Amino acid sequence: MQRRNKCRFVSAVLLFSSAVVLVAATPACRAQAEESATTRACSANPVLASSAGKKKSSRKPKNPSTEELAPVCIEIKGQAVEVQEFLQNTARKELWRIGENRASDDTWSFVRYLDADELDQFANTKVLIEPVNFSNGKAALVVRTSDLGGGYVRVQITAHFQGEGHSTDKVSAQPGNVWPLNSKGVLEQDLLKALESGYKPME
């Protein structure tokens, strides 16, 4: 009987010790994972927060095409210049047709030219007040980087679209052939995913 109780006591001590080790190790493991991570979700951002606040408080617009998405955001371990160079190389590898390319220490802006299928993939082409047959379009993208300290850079990506086409409304067709369109968020997410999967900070 004493031997059985002794075994139970030893087992309980071992289980308790294992639990203590797990509890003690978890915060350290999490901290180590955070330190070794190349990318992470954006922390509190006054710009994004204010944009979200305005959207919640504002009335729903009559024309859905006037709704704008907030910038996509990610924080990356590395240098702002490295991030810009990586995204520029990504655009070249993907054979994007780009123009109006402008770069500075904290901003890279450019225009990507799109065919009709690409425009439909990336922009809201079906929410206009009248049906339009689009032939092509373009996306004006802006990549902003800001140093957060601790080796991290915040990256924000926005895109605005413009489609070229003609109204097919037989009753009151608009005479113009250029139409402002809003983003579906797909193109911005493509760049963000490229950073998450392929970016490696220089040692």
Secondary structure, 3 states (H helix, E strand, C coil): CHHHHHHHHHHHHHHHHHHHHHHHHHHHHHHHHHHHCCEECCCCCHHHHHHHHHHHHCCCCCCHHHCCCCCEEEEEECCHHHHHHHHHHHHHHCCCCEEEEEECCCEEEEEEEEEHHHHHHHECCCCCCCCEEEEEEEEEEEEEEEEEECCEEEEEEEEEEEEEEEECCCCCCCCCCEEEECECCHHHHHHHHHHHHHCCCCC
